[in-house]
Amino acid sequence: MRCKICGITSFHDAMMAIEAGADALGFVFYEKSPRYITPSKAKKIIQKLPPFVEKVALFVNNNATEINAICQESGASLAQIHFDAEPKVYEALTIPYIKVIRAQNKEDIAKFADTYRLVDAYCETYGGAGKKINVEWFEGLDCSKIILAGGLTPENIHTIKKYGFYGVDVSSGVEKEYGIKEESKVKAFITNAKQ
């Protein structure tokens, strides 16, 4: 199961996550987030990273021009669209992207069922709130194209492995404070997810 560590704000945390086995790192370009990072600061981290690690840029309520520009400036390799964007936004993107479903009920999970997508628990704020999704909604579903987010921790990651998710995405569950990762939690999370 692939692991993304989101809300990276320092080179130290980025390398620590990679060395622990992270497949992807998330950089939050949403200014209201306590994990917000500027494109220029993200670039300084990203340009020093080793190859074969996905650099994911998280966006909320941006237009396609802004998303393209920030990804180009920062060096991000994938855009995570964390809001209900119009089709024209996706059509205008020049970078690979992944759609996010902020699920309020079981029916929401069926959206974009033919594509890889990230499913997060719905909450009023965007991302990293630690709110847990009802995993029973996934019973009997093909989860092989779903990246699960929302309320995951090193302690509960084993409870979702039976569903066969493509990957998992964690932020608050491996932090000591907003934007600062706890090395022992990151290592335990990735180890428990991949075992």
N, CA, C and O atoms as a DFTB+ gen file, in Angstrom:
780 C
 N C O
     1  1       0.848      -1.185       0.000
     2  2       0.000       0.000       0.000
     3  2       0.892       1.247       0.000
     4  3       1.785       1.390       0.835
     5  1       0.633       2.129      -0.941
     6  2       1.448       3.336      -1.057
     7  2       1.079       4.349       0.017
     8  3      -0.075       4.448       0.434
     9  1       2.091       5.101       0.457
    10  2       1.907       6.044       1.564
    11  2       2.303       7.453       1.157
    12  3       3.381       7.686       0.609
    13  1       1.406       8.383       1.438
    14  2       1.714       9.808       1.250
    15  2       1.714      10.483       2.611
    16  3       0.773      10.341       3.392
    17  1       2.784      11.220       2.883
    18  2       2.869      12.026       4.091
    19  2       2.608      13.469       3.665
    20  3       3.385      14.046       2.904
    21  1       1.521      14.047       4.155
    22  2       1.087      15.365       3.700
    23  2       1.413      16.441       4.738
    24  3       1.651      16.150       5.911
    25  1       1.415      17.691       4.271
    26  2       1.690      18.811       5.154
    27  2       3.157      18.981       5.456
    28  3       3.527      19.387       6.558
    29  1       4.008      18.668       4.472
    30  2       5.463      18.814       4.650
    31  2       5.825      20.299       4.596
    32  3       5.409      21.020       3.690
    33  1       6.614      20.744       5.590
    34  2       7.020      22.154       5.625
    35  2       8.532      22.339       5.773
    36  3       9.019      23.469       5.820
    37  1       9.277      21.226       5.845
    38  2      10.733      21.353       5.993
    39  2      11.447      20.231       5.244
    40  3      10.889      19.153       5.039
    41  1      12.681      20.498       4.842
    42  2      13.495      19.485       4.182
    43  2      13.766      18.320       5.127
    44  3      13.784      17.164       4.702
    45  1      13.976      18.615       6.390
    46  2      14.219      17.565       7.387
    47  2      13.067      16.560       7.404
    48  3      13.289      15.350       7.350
    49  1      11.834      17.070       7.480
    50  2      10.680      16.169       7.533
    51  2      10.493      15.422       6.213
    52  3      10.093      14.258       6.200
    53  1      10.785      16.102       5.104
    54  2      10.663      15.452       3.792
    55  2      11.599      14.256       3.698
    56  3      11.178      13.170       3.298
    57  1      12.857      14.442       4.061
    58  2      13.838      13.355       3.977
    59  2      13.546      12.257       4.997
    60  3      13.719      11.072       4.716
    61  1      13.105      12.662       6.170
    62  2      12.763      11.667       7.188
    63  2      11.633      10.774       6.696
    64  3      11.671       9.560       6.897
    65  1      10.628      11.361       6.054
    66  2       9.504      10.582       5.525
    67  2       9.951       9.654       4.393
    68  3       9.535       8.497       4.328
    69  1      10.796      10.169       3.509
    70  2      11.307       9.356       2.398
    71  2      12.129       8.179       2.928
    72  3      11.966       7.045       2.478
    73  1      13.003       8.460       3.880
    74  2      13.843       7.399       4.443
    75  2      13.012       6.360       5.198
    76  3      13.424       5.208       5.334
    77  1      11.846       6.772       5.685
    78  2      10.942       5.832       6.357
    79  2      10.127       5.007       5.363
    80  3       9.464       4.042       5.742
    81  1      10.185       5.402       4.068
    82  2       9.502       4.623       3.037
    83  2       8.327       5.301       2.360
    84  3       7.565       4.641       1.653
    85  1       8.159       6.612       2.558
    86  2       7.050       7.325       1.914
    87  2       7.200       7.300       0.392
    88  3       8.297       7.463      -0.141
    89  1       6.075       7.093      -0.294
    90  2       6.050       7.104      -1.760
    91  2       5.771       8.496      -2.307
    92  3       6.125       8.811      -3.443
    93  1       5.127       9.332      -1.481
    94  2       4.735      10.674      -1.917
    95  2       4.752      11.627      -0.730
    96  3       4.528      11.237       0.416
    97  1       5.024      12.890      -1.045
    98  2       4.987      13.959      -0.049
    99  2       3.953      14.983      -0.492
   100  3       3.808      15.249      -1.685
   101  1       3.238      15.554       0.465
   102  2       2.229      16.557       0.143
   103  2       2.635      17.936       0.633
   104  3       3.111      18.097       1.757
   105  1       2.438      18.942      -0.240
   106  2       2.731      20.333       0.081
   107  2       1.428      21.123      -0.044
   108  3       0.783      21.105      -1.092
   109  1       1.050      21.811       1.021
   110  2      -0.253      22.472       1.086
   111  2      -0.126      23.930       0.640
   112  3       0.505      24.746       1.312
   113  1      -0.733      24.239      -0.497
   114  2      -0.723      25.606      -1.031
   115  2      -2.069      26.289      -0.791
   116  3      -2.584      27.000      -1.654
   117  1      -2.616      26.063       0.376
   118  2      -3.881      26.670       0.802
   119  2      -3.559      27.576       1.978
   120  3      -3.223      27.100       3.063
   121  1      -3.662      28.883       1.764
   122  2      -3.124      29.846       2.721
   123  2      -3.797      29.810       4.094
   124  3      -3.199      30.244       5.078
   125  1      -5.013      29.309       4.177
   126  2      -5.709      29.248       5.466
   127  2      -5.298      28.032       6.294
   128  3      -5.703      27.903       7.449
   129  1      -4.508      27.155       5.717
   130  2      -4.083      25.952       6.433
   131  2      -2.904      26.256       7.352
   132  3      -2.023      27.031       6.981
   133  1      -2.870      25.658       8.548
   134  2      -1.696      25.818       9.416
   135  2      -0.459      25.125       8.854
   136  3       0.642      25.307       9.373
   137  1      -0.629      24.334       7.801
   138  2       0.488      23.648       7.147
   139  2       0.869      24.310       5.816
   140  3       1.611      23.739       5.018
   141  1       0.348      25.521       5.593
   142  2       0.621      26.224       4.343
   143  2       2.125      26.428       4.142
   144  3       2.863      26.721       5.083
   145  1       2.553      26.265       2.891
   146  2       3.938      26.529       2.516
   147  2       3.919      27.359       1.235
   148  3       3.070      27.152       0.369
   149  1       4.851      28.293       1.118
   150  2       4.909      29.108      -0.098
   151  2       5.521      28.279      -1.229
   152  3       6.311      27.371      -0.970
   153  1       5.167      28.580      -2.465
   154  2       5.773      27.857      -3.592
   155  2       7.299      27.943      -3.593
   156  3       7.975      26.968      -3.923
   157  1       7.844      29.105      -3.226
   158  2       9.309      29.247      -3.242
   159  2       9.967      28.396      -2.159
   160  3      11.035      27.829      -2.385
   161  1       9.342      28.302      -0.989
   162  2       9.897      27.458       0.075
   163  2       9.775      25.974      -0.306
   164  3      10.681      25.181      -0.051
   165  1       8.639      25.617      -0.918
   166  2       8.464      24.230      -1.370
   167  2       9.522      23.880      -2.418
   168  3      10.063      22.774      -2.415
   169  1       9.812      24.829      -3.313
   170  2      10.816      24.589      -4.357
   171  2      12.180      24.264      -3.752
   172  3      12.887      23.379      -4.234
   173  1      12.543      24.988      -2.693
   174  2      13.840      24.764      -2.046
   175  2      13.935      23.353      -1.463
   176  3      15.013      22.762      -1.416
   177  1      12.795      22.823      -1.021
   178  2      12.758      21.445      -0.506
   179  2      12.776      20.455      -1.665
   180  3      13.584      19.526      -1.696
   181  1      11.871      20.669      -2.615
   182  2      11.659      19.713      -3.706
   183  2      12.910      19.534      -4.570
   184  3      13.207      18.416      -4.992
   185  1      13.638      20.602      -4.837
   186  2      14.792      20.478      -5.733
   187  2      15.950      19.696      -5.113
   188  3      16.891      19.319      -5.810
   189  1      15.880      19.456      -3.808
   190  2      16.928      18.673      -3.136
   191  2      16.506      17.221      -2.881
   192  3      17.280      16.439      -2.328
   193  1      15.282      16.859      -3.280
   194  2      14.792      15.515      -2.991
   195  2      15.340      14.491      -3.976
   196  3      15.646      14.832      -5.119
   197  1      15.467      13.237      -3.543
   198  2      15.897      12.175      -4.460
   199  2      14.807      11.859      -5.487
   200  3      13.653      12.241      -5.293
   201  1      15.154      11.171      -6.572
   202  2      14.160      10.827      -7.596
   203  2      13.187       9.747      -7.124
   204  3      13.384       9.111      -6.088
   205  1      12.135       9.563      -7.917
   206  2      11.126       8.518      -7.716
   207  2      10.248       8.736      -6.482
   208  3       9.695       7.787      -5.928
   209  1      10.129       9.986      -6.064
   210  2       9.192      10.340      -4.999
   211  2       8.206      11.343      -5.594
   212  3       8.614      12.360      -6.156
   213  1       6.901      11.056      -5.468
   214  2       5.887      11.967      -6.003
   215  2       5.792      13.204      -5.112
   216  3       5.714      13.099      -3.888
   217  1       5.801      14.385      -5.750
   218  2       5.675      15.651      -5.029
   219  2       4.286      16.209      -5.324
   220  3       4.021      16.685      -6.428
   221  1       3.404      16.147      -4.330
   222  2       1.980      16.447      -4.533
   223  2       1.654      17.835      -3.990
   224  3       1.947      18.149      -2.836
   225  1       1.042      18.660      -4.838
   226  2       0.640      20.010      -4.460
   227  2      -0.859      20.026      -4.181
   228  3      -1.662      19.688      -5.051
   229  1      -1.232      20.420      -2.963
   230  2      -2.642      20.424      -2.568
   231  2      -3.235      21.818      -2.762
   232  3      -2.681      22.819      -2.307
   233  1      -4.392      21.854      -3.460
   234  2      -5.041      23.127      -3.776
   235  2      -6.487      23.156      -3.308
   236  3      -7.193      22.148      -3.346
   237  1      -6.911      24.336      -2.864
   238  2      -8.306      24.579      -2.493
   239  2      -8.757      25.875      -3.163
   240  3      -8.205      26.946      -2.909
   241  1      -9.766      25.761      -4.020
   242  2     -10.412      26.924      -4.646
   243  2      -9.463      27.793      -5.483
   244  3      -9.598      29.016      -5.508
   245  1      -8.515      27.162      -6.158
   246  2      -7.651      27.887      -7.100
   247  2      -8.167      27.676      -8.521
   248  3      -8.855      26.694      -8.802
   249  1      -7.830      28.601      -9.408
   250  2      -8.148      28.375     -10.823
   251  2      -6.976      27.641     -11.483
   252  3      -5.911      27.476     -10.888
   253  1      -7.200      27.210     -12.720
   254  2      -6.198      26.393     -13.404
   255  2      -4.900      27.149     -13.631
   256  3      -3.820      26.563     -13.552
   257  1      -4.990      28.435     -13.911
   258  2      -3.780      29.243     -14.136
   259  2      -2.909      29.262     -12.885
   260  3      -1.690      29.115     -12.965
   261  1      -3.545      29.445     -11.729
   262  2      -2.806      29.462     -10.458
   263  2      -2.186      28.102     -10.168
   264  3      -1.029      28.015      -9.759
   265  1      -2.962      27.039     -10.383
   266  2      -2.465      25.685     -10.117
   267  2      -1.262      25.375     -10.996
   268  3      -0.241      24.887     -10.511
   269  1      -1.383      25.661     -12.293
   270  2      -0.276      25.408     -13.217
   271  2       0.971      26.192     -12.821
   272  3       2.079      25.656     -12.840
   273  1       0.786      27.467     -12.460
   274  2       1.920      28.329     -12.130
   275  2       2.620      27.868     -10.852
   276  3       3.849      27.832     -10.791
   277  1       1.836      27.518      -9.835
   278  2       2.422      27.089      -8.561
   279  2       3.142      25.755      -8.714
   280  3       4.217      25.560      -8.146
   281  1       2.562      24.846      -9.472
   282  2       3.234      23.558      -9.703
   283  2       4.545      23.747     -10.453
   284  3       5.553      23.115     -10.138
   285  1       4.515      24.620     -11.444
   286  2       5.739      24.865     -12.211
   287  2       6.801      25.517     -11.328
   288  3       7.968      25.127     -11.371
   289  1       6.404      26.505     -10.530
   290  2       7.368      27.208      -9.677
   291  2       7.957      26.287      -8.610
   292  3       9.161      26.314      -8.352
   293  1       7.106      25.481      -7.998
   294  2       7.550      24.655      -6.866
   295  2       8.261      23.377      -7.300
   296  3       9.089      22.840      -6.564
   297  1       7.936      22.891      -8.499
   298  2       8.486      21.615      -8.944
   299  2       7.616      20.433      -8.578
   300  3       8.057      19.286      -8.656
   301  1       6.379      20.704      -8.177
   302  2       5.446      19.619      -7.846
   303  2       5.160      18.776      -9.089
   304  3       5.136      19.286     -10.209
   305  1       4.943      17.475      -8.871
   306  2       4.721      16.561      -9.996
   307  2       3.267      16.123     -10.145
   308  3       2.909      15.479     -11.131
   309  1       2.426      16.472      -9.168
   310  2       1.012      16.076      -9.195
   311  2       0.203      17.112      -8.433
   312  3       0.620      17.564      -7.366
   313  1      -0.954      17.494      -8.971
   314  2      -1.853      18.423      -8.279
   315  2      -2.989      17.636      -7.631
   316  3      -3.621      16.794      -8.268
   317  1      -3.233      17.923      -6.364
   318  2      -4.346      17.302      -5.631
   319  2      -5.434      18.366      -5.496
   320  3      -5.258      19.362      -4.795
   321  1      -6.559      18.143      -6.175
   322  2      -7.617      19.153      -6.259
   323  2      -8.632      18.877      -5.150
   324  3      -9.493      18.006      -5.275
   325  1      -8.510      19.640      -4.065
   326  2      -9.254      19.357      -2.840
   327  2     -10.555      20.152      -2.760
   328  3     -10.976      20.558      -1.676
   329  1     -11.188      20.372      -3.909
   330  2     -12.462      21.092      -3.932
   331  2     -13.227      20.650      -5.175
   332  3     -12.672      19.990      -6.054
   333  1     -14.502      21.017      -5.240
   334  2     -15.341      20.631      -6.378
   335  2     -15.077      21.581      -7.539
   336  3     -15.747      22.602      -7.692
   337  1     -14.102      21.228      -8.342
   338  2     -13.704      22.086      -9.467
   339  2     -14.591      21.823     -10.682
   340  3     -15.075      20.710     -10.887
   341  1     -14.791      22.851     -11.466
   342  2     -15.529      22.724     -12.726
   343  2     -14.687      21.898     -13.708
   344  3     -13.458      21.910     -13.627
   345  1     -15.338      21.181     -14.635
   346  2     -14.583      20.413     -15.634
   347  2     -13.560      21.247     -16.396
   348  3     -12.503      20.739     -16.770
   349  1     -13.864      22.527     -16.630
   350  2     -12.935      23.385     -17.390
   351  2     -11.614      23.576     -16.649
   352  3     -10.578      23.803     -17.274
   353  1     -11.646      23.484     -15.315
   354  2     -10.403      23.607     -14.540
   355  2      -9.486      22.432     -14.865
   356  3      -8.303      22.620     -15.150
   357  1     -10.040      21.215     -14.821
   358  2      -9.240      20.030     -15.118
   359  2      -8.716      20.056     -16.551
   360  3      -7.571      19.686     -16.811
   361  1      -9.569      20.497     -17.475
   362  2      -9.179      20.538     -18.893
   363  2      -8.005      21.485     -19.130
   364  3      -7.216      21.281     -20.052
   365  1      -7.890      22.519     -18.298
   366  2      -6.843      23.522     -18.499
   367  2      -5.552      23.215     -17.745
   368  3      -4.574      23.952     -17.870
   369  1      -5.538      22.143     -16.972
   370  2      -4.334      21.821     -16.208
   371  2      -3.261      21.230     -17.118
   372  3      -3.553      20.430     -18.008
   373  1      -2.033      21.632     -16.883
   374  2      -0.906      21.138     -17.673
   375  2      -0.082      20.117     -16.891
   376  3       0.989      19.704     -17.336
   377  1      -0.581      19.719     -15.735
   378  2       0.128      18.794     -14.856
   379  2      -0.828      17.658     -14.498
   380  3      -2.035      17.887     -14.418
   381  1      -0.325      16.441     -14.279
   382  2      -1.204      15.367     -13.814
   383  2      -1.891      15.782     -12.510
   384  3      -1.333      16.543     -11.720
   385  1      -3.095      15.280     -12.298
   386  2      -3.859      15.673     -11.113
   387  2      -4.643      14.484     -10.557
   388  3      -4.853      13.475     -11.230
   389  1      -5.064      14.643      -9.314
   390  2      -5.936      13.668      -8.690
   391  2      -7.092      14.417      -8.037
   392  3      -6.898      15.437      -7.376
   393  1      -8.292      13.892      -8.236
   394  2      -9.487      14.505      -7.640
   395  2      -9.682      13.983      -6.219
   396  3      -9.347      12.840      -5.909
   397  1     -10.231      14.845      -5.364
   398  2     -10.510      14.480      -3.985
   399  2     -12.016      14.458      -3.768
   400  3     -12.726      15.390      -4.146
   401  1     -12.488      13.389      -3.158
   402  2     -13.889      13.293      -2.747
   403  2     -13.945      13.507      -1.245
   404  3     -13.354      12.744      -0.482
   405  1     -14.647      14.532      -0.824
   406  2     -14.854      14.779       0.605
   407  2     -16.177      14.122       0.969
   408  3     -17.237      14.744       0.894
   409  1     -16.100      12.863       1.361
   410  2     -17.290      12.009       1.459
   411  2     -18.144      12.325       2.689
   412  3     -17.666      12.321       3.823
   413  1     -19.420      12.598       2.423
   414  2     -20.384      12.790       3.507
   415  2     -21.241      11.549       3.710
   416  3     -21.864      11.383       4.759
   417  1     -21.272      10.670       2.695
   418  2     -22.058       9.433       2.786
   419  2     -21.457       8.395       1.847
   420  3     -20.549       8.689       1.069
   421  1     -21.976       7.184       1.934
   422  2     -21.432       6.067       1.145
   423  2     -21.540       6.335      -0.355
   424  3     -20.660       5.940      -1.121
   425  1     -22.605       6.997      -0.774
   426  2     -22.821       7.243      -2.197
   427  2     -21.725       8.125      -2.801
   428  3     -21.386       7.988      -3.976
   429  1     -21.178       9.027      -1.989
   430  2     -20.128       9.917      -2.503
   431  2     -18.915       9.145      -3.012
   432  3     -18.238       9.588      -3.940
   433  1     -18.643       7.999      -2.409
   434  2     -17.443       7.227      -2.752
   435  2     -17.472       6.748      -4.201
   436  3     -16.425       6.513      -4.805
   437  1     -18.665       6.606      -4.750
   438  2     -18.808       6.107      -6.123
   439  2     -18.420       7.150      -7.175
   440  3     -18.280       6.811      -8.350
   441  1     -18.246       8.404      -6.774
   442  2     -17.854       9.436      -7.744
   443  2     -16.489       9.096      -8.346
   444  3     -15.601       8.589      -7.661
   445  1     -16.345       9.382      -9.616
   446  2     -15.074       9.180     -10.334
   447  2     -14.581       7.732     -10.186
   448  3     -13.375       7.495     -10.120
   449  1     -15.497       6.775     -10.135
   450  2     -15.153       5.388      -9.812
   451  2     -14.199       4.744     -10.817
   452  3     -13.552       3.745     -10.501
   453  1     -14.106       5.303     -12.021
   454  2     -13.231       4.703     -13.037
   455  2     -11.822       5.297     -13.011
   456  3     -10.994       4.951     -13.854
   457  1     -11.538       6.188     -12.053
   458  2     -10.220       6.819     -12.005
   459  2      -9.628       6.706     -10.605
   460  3     -10.340       6.456      -9.633
   461  1      -8.329       6.892     -10.522
   462  2      -7.686       6.985      -9.210
   463  2      -8.158       8.270      -8.551
   464  3      -8.176       9.328      -9.180
   465  1      -8.542       8.176      -7.277
   466  2      -9.016       9.349      -6.567
   467  2      -8.703       9.222      -5.082
   468  3      -8.462       8.128      -4.574
   469  1      -8.713      10.356      -4.402
   470  2      -8.472      10.377      -2.968
   471  2      -9.810      10.589      -2.273
   472  3     -10.565      11.495      -2.628
   473  1     -10.101       9.753      -1.286
   474  2     -11.350       9.885      -0.529
   475  2     -11.005      10.300       0.891
   476  3     -10.250       9.622       1.588
   477  1     -11.572      11.429       1.308
   478  2     -11.313      12.000       2.622
   479  2     -12.648      12.151       3.351
   480  3     -13.706      12.210       2.723
   481  1     -12.586      12.212       4.662
   482  2     -13.780      12.491       5.457
   483  2     -14.180      13.945       5.253
   484  3     -13.326      14.832       5.238
   485  1     -15.476      14.188       5.097
   486  2     -15.933      15.561       4.920
   487  2     -15.825      16.334       6.234
   488  3     -16.219      15.841       7.291
   489  1     -15.288      17.549       6.152
   490  2     -15.402      18.477       7.274
   491  2     -15.363      19.888       6.706
   492  3     -14.950      20.089       5.564
   493  1     -15.789      20.855       7.493
   494  2     -15.916      22.230       7.009
   495  2     -14.565      22.801       6.578
   496  3     -14.476      23.524       5.586
   497  1     -13.513      22.470       7.335
   498  2     -12.182      22.911       6.944
   499  2     -11.637      21.948       5.899
   500  3     -12.213      20.885       5.664
   501  1     -10.528      22.321       5.277
   502  2      -9.947      21.487       4.226
   503  2      -8.660      20.834       4.698
   504  3      -7.675      21.513       4.987
   505  1      -8.678      19.497       4.773
   506  2      -7.434      18.748       4.951
   507  2      -6.831      18.798       6.338
   508  3      -6.829      19.840       6.994
   509  1      -6.320      17.658       6.777
   510  2      -5.538      17.593       7.994
   511  2      -6.294      17.839       9.282
   512  3      -5.704      18.250      10.282
   513  1      -7.610      17.590       9.268
   514  2      -8.402      17.821      10.479
   515  2      -8.427      16.587      11.375
   516  3      -8.858      16.656      12.526
   517  1      -7.959      15.451      10.836
   518  2      -7.938      14.224      11.629
   519  2      -9.303      13.577      11.792
   520  3      -9.469      12.687      12.627
   521  1     -10.280      14.009      11.010
   522  2     -11.616      13.425      11.092
   523  2     -11.635      12.093      10.369
   524  3     -11.176      11.988       9.231
   525  1     -12.169      11.071      11.032
   526  2     -12.120       9.712      10.502
   527  2     -13.341       9.422       9.635
   528  3     -14.464       9.797       9.971
   529  1     -13.103       8.755       8.528
   530  2     -14.194       8.361       7.638
   531  2     -14.768       7.027       8.123
   532  3     -14.079       6.242       8.775
   533  1     -16.024       6.788       7.799
   534  2     -16.665       5.525       8.150
   535  2     -16.181       4.436       7.183
   536  3     -16.647       4.367       6.045
   537  1     -15.254       3.592       7.631
   538  2     -14.662       2.605       6.723
   539  2     -15.650       1.515       6.311
   540  3     -15.419       0.817       5.323
   541  1     -16.727       1.364       7.043
   542  2     -17.738       0.366       6.662
   543  2     -18.374       0.702       5.317
   544  3     -18.932      -0.175       4.659
   545  1     -18.294       1.976       4.903
   546  2     -18.813       2.369       3.588
   547  2     -18.097       1.642       2.465
   548  3     -18.640       1.524       1.366
   549  1     -16.887       1.152       2.717
   550  2     -16.077       0.532       1.665
   551  2     -16.303      -0.976       1.544
   552  3     -15.737      -1.623       0.663
   553  1     -17.126      -1.528       2.425
   554  2     -17.415      -2.973       2.386
   555  2     -17.939      -3.362       1.010
   556  3     -18.903      -2.775       0.518
   557  1     -17.301      -4.356       0.389
   558  2     -17.776      -4.877      -0.890
   559  2     -17.433      -4.027      -2.101
   560  3     -17.815      -4.376      -3.217
   561  1     -16.723      -2.922      -1.914
   562  2     -16.360      -2.055      -3.036
   563  2     -14.953      -2.383      -3.540
   564  3     -14.104      -2.872      -2.794
   565  1     -14.731      -2.099      -4.823
   566  2     -13.375      -2.191      -5.374
   567  2     -12.628      -0.928      -4.952
   568  3     -12.924       0.161      -5.445
   569  1     -11.678      -1.064      -4.058
   570  2     -10.931       0.089      -3.528
   571  2      -9.548       0.223      -4.145
   572  3      -8.718       0.987      -3.650
   573  1      -9.293      -0.511      -5.220
   574  2      -7.941      -0.570      -5.786
   575  2      -7.503       0.740      -6.432
   576  3      -6.322       0.900      -6.738
   577  1      -8.434       1.693      -6.649
   578  2      -8.065       3.002      -7.196
   579  2      -8.326       4.127      -6.196
   580  3      -8.379       5.299      -6.567
   581  1      -8.488       3.759      -4.928
   582  2      -8.785       4.761      -3.896
   583  2      -7.581       4.958      -2.986
   584  3      -6.972       3.999      -2.513
   585  1      -7.250       6.230      -2.753
   586  2      -6.288       6.604      -1.719
   587  2      -7.129       7.118      -0.552
   588  3      -7.900       8.065      -0.710
   589  1      -6.984       6.506       0.597
   590  2      -7.815       6.859       1.743
   591  2      -7.110       7.883       2.622
   592  3      -5.921       7.753       2.913
   593  1      -7.855       8.902       3.043
   594  2      -7.346       9.914       3.969
   595  2      -8.404      10.148       5.045
   596  3      -9.567       9.776       4.889
   597  1      -7.976      10.765       6.126
   598  2      -8.937      11.151       7.154
   599  2      -8.844      10.328       8.417
   600  3      -9.353       9.209       8.472
   601  1      -8.199      10.870       9.430
   602  2      -8.181      10.239      10.746
   603  2      -7.298       9.015      10.864
   604  3      -7.434       8.248      11.817
   605  1      -6.397       8.815       9.919
   606  2      -5.515       7.647       9.985
   607  2      -4.352       7.905      10.943
   608  3      -3.830       9.017      11.026
   609  1      -3.960       6.858      11.662
   610  2      -2.850       6.933      12.614
   611  2      -2.047       5.642      12.536
   612  3      -2.508       4.666      11.944
   613  1      -0.843       5.621      13.129
   614  2      -0.092       4.364      13.178
   615  2      -0.870       3.267      13.896
   616  3      -0.701       2.085      13.594
   617  1      -1.717       3.651      14.840
   618  2      -2.456       2.669      15.648
   619  2      -3.649       2.071      14.921
   620  3      -4.003       0.919      15.171
   621  1      -4.289       2.840      14.012
   622  2      -5.509       2.304      13.376
   623  2      -5.330       1.903      11.921
   624  3      -6.277       1.429      11.293
   625  1      -4.129       2.084      11.373
   626  2      -3.927       1.804       9.948
   627  2      -4.220       0.333       9.611
   628  3      -4.661       0.035       8.502
   629  1      -3.982      -0.572      10.542
   630  2      -4.211      -1.996      10.261
   631  2      -5.689      -2.301      10.010
   632  3      -6.012      -3.285       9.345
   633  1      -6.586      -1.464      10.537
   634  2      -8.026      -1.747      10.419
   635  2      -8.558      -1.545       9.003
   636  3      -9.652      -2.012       8.687
   637  1      -7.801      -0.856       8.146
   638  2      -8.310      -0.583       6.794
   639  2      -7.611      -1.425       5.722
   640  3      -7.956      -1.338       4.544
   641  1      -6.641      -2.229       6.121
   642  2      -5.845      -2.952       5.129
   643  2      -6.650      -3.986       4.345
   644  3      -6.337      -4.278       3.191
   645  1      -7.680      -4.535       4.971
   646  2      -8.463      -5.587       4.303
   647  2      -9.231      -5.084       3.081
   648  3      -9.675      -5.881       2.254
   649  1      -9.390      -3.754       2.965
   650  2     -10.182      -3.219       1.859
   651  2      -9.390      -3.107       0.562
   652  3      -9.980      -2.926      -0.504
   653  1      -8.073      -3.210       0.632
   654  2      -7.256      -3.186      -0.583
   655  2      -7.120      -1.826      -1.228
   656  3      -7.127      -1.718      -2.455
   657  1      -6.996      -0.784      -0.423
   658  2      -6.814       0.559      -0.975
   659  2      -5.499       0.654      -1.743
   660  3      -4.519      -0.015      -1.416
   661  1      -5.502       1.502      -2.770
   662  2      -4.270       1.751      -3.526
   663  2      -3.228       2.408      -2.626
   664  3      -2.040       2.093      -2.693
   665  1      -3.695       3.322      -1.787
   666  2      -2.768       4.028      -0.917
   667  2      -3.468       4.717       0.230
   668  3      -4.695       4.713       0.330
   669  1      -2.659       5.313       1.101
   670  2      -3.175       6.069       2.239
   671  2      -2.447       7.400       2.322
   672  3      -1.307       7.533       1.877
   673  1      -3.127       8.384       2.901
   674  2      -2.615       9.747       2.996
   675  2      -2.796      10.208       4.439
   676  3      -3.904      10.163       4.973
   677  1      -1.718      10.649       5.065
   678  2      -1.799      11.046       6.475
   679  2      -1.117      12.388       6.681
   680  3      -0.124      12.705       6.025
   681  1      -1.666      13.172       7.606
   682  2      -1.046      14.436       7.972
   683  2      -1.049      14.570       9.494
   684  3      -0.017      14.374      10.135
   685  1      -2.204      14.901      10.074
   686  2      -2.260      15.148      11.522
   687  2      -1.927      13.902      12.339
   688  3      -1.451      14.015      13.469
   689  1      -2.171      12.715      11.781
   690  2      -1.919      11.478      12.519
   691  2      -0.459      11.161      12.785
   692  3      -0.152      10.251      13.554
   693  1       0.453      11.910      12.151
   694  2       1.894      11.673      12.362
   695  2       2.624      12.963      12.767
   696  3       3.830      13.099      12.559
   697  1       1.868      13.906      13.348
   698  2       2.462      15.185      13.718
   699  2       2.668      15.323      15.229
   700  3       1.961      14.713      16.031
   701  1       3.666      16.147      15.593
   702  2       3.758      16.583      16.998
   703  2       3.106      17.941      17.165
   704  3       2.614      18.271      18.244
   705  1       3.101      18.737      16.088
   706  2       2.318      19.969      16.024
   707  2       2.087      20.266      14.544
   708  3       2.694      19.629      13.683
   709  1       1.208      21.234      14.242
   710  2       0.882      21.526      12.846
   711  2       2.141      21.707      12.003
   712  3       2.989      22.550      12.299
   713  1       2.245      20.902      10.950
   714  2       3.346      21.059      10.002
   715  2       4.680      20.496      10.457
   716  3       5.662      20.559       9.716
   717  1       4.733      19.944      11.668
   718  2       5.971      19.343      12.178
   719  2       5.716      17.860      12.422
   720  3       4.881      17.501      13.252
   721  1       6.427      17.003      11.708
   722  2       6.188      15.565      11.814
   723  2       6.961      14.956      12.988
   724  3       8.042      15.416      13.356
   725  1       6.375      13.922      13.552
   726  2       6.990      13.147      14.643
   727  2       7.620      11.913      14.014
   728  3       6.906      11.055      13.495
   729  1       8.941      11.809      14.053
   730  2       9.647      10.742      13.330
   731  2       9.154       9.355      13.715
   732  3       8.950       8.516      12.838
   733  1       8.960       9.096      14.985
   734  2       8.528       7.762      15.419
   735  2       7.148       7.427      14.859
   736  3       6.882       6.280      14.502
   737  1       6.275       8.424      14.783
   738  2       4.922       8.190      14.238
   739  2       4.969       7.944      12.729
   740  3       4.266       7.073      12.216
   741  1       5.796       8.709      12.023
   742  2       5.928       8.522      10.572
   743  2       6.440       7.113      10.275
   744  3       5.892       6.411       9.426
   745  1       7.492       6.711      10.980
   746  2       8.060       5.379      10.757
   747  2       7.051       4.283      11.073
   748  3       6.913       3.324      10.313
   749  1       6.344       4.423      12.198
   750  2       5.368       3.404      12.595
   751  2       4.211       3.344      11.606
   752  3       3.738       2.259      11.267
   753  1       3.753       4.508      11.141
   754  2       2.642       4.554      10.191
   755  2       3.001       3.822       8.907
   756  3       2.245       2.969       8.443
   757  1       4.162       4.155       8.326
   758  2       4.554       3.553       7.049
   759  2       4.836       2.065       7.210
   760  3       4.440       1.259       6.368
   761  1       5.520       1.702       8.289
   762  2       5.795       0.284       8.551
   763  2       4.496      -0.501       8.667
   764  3       4.355      -1.562       8.060
   765  1       3.547       0.014       9.443
   766  2       2.279      -0.690       9.661
   767  2       1.426      -0.748       8.393
   768  3       0.671      -1.700       8.193
   769  1       1.546       0.271       7.539
   770  2       0.782       0.292       6.296
   771  2       1.335      -0.686       5.275
   772  3       0.577      -1.303       4.526
   773  1       2.645      -0.828       5.241
   774  2       3.286      -1.632       4.196
   775  2       3.536      -3.086       4.581
   776  3       3.822      -3.909       3.711
   777  1       3.433      -3.415       5.861
   778  2       3.701      -4.799       6.279
   779  2       2.651      -5.745       5.750
   780  3       2.719      -6.947       6.005
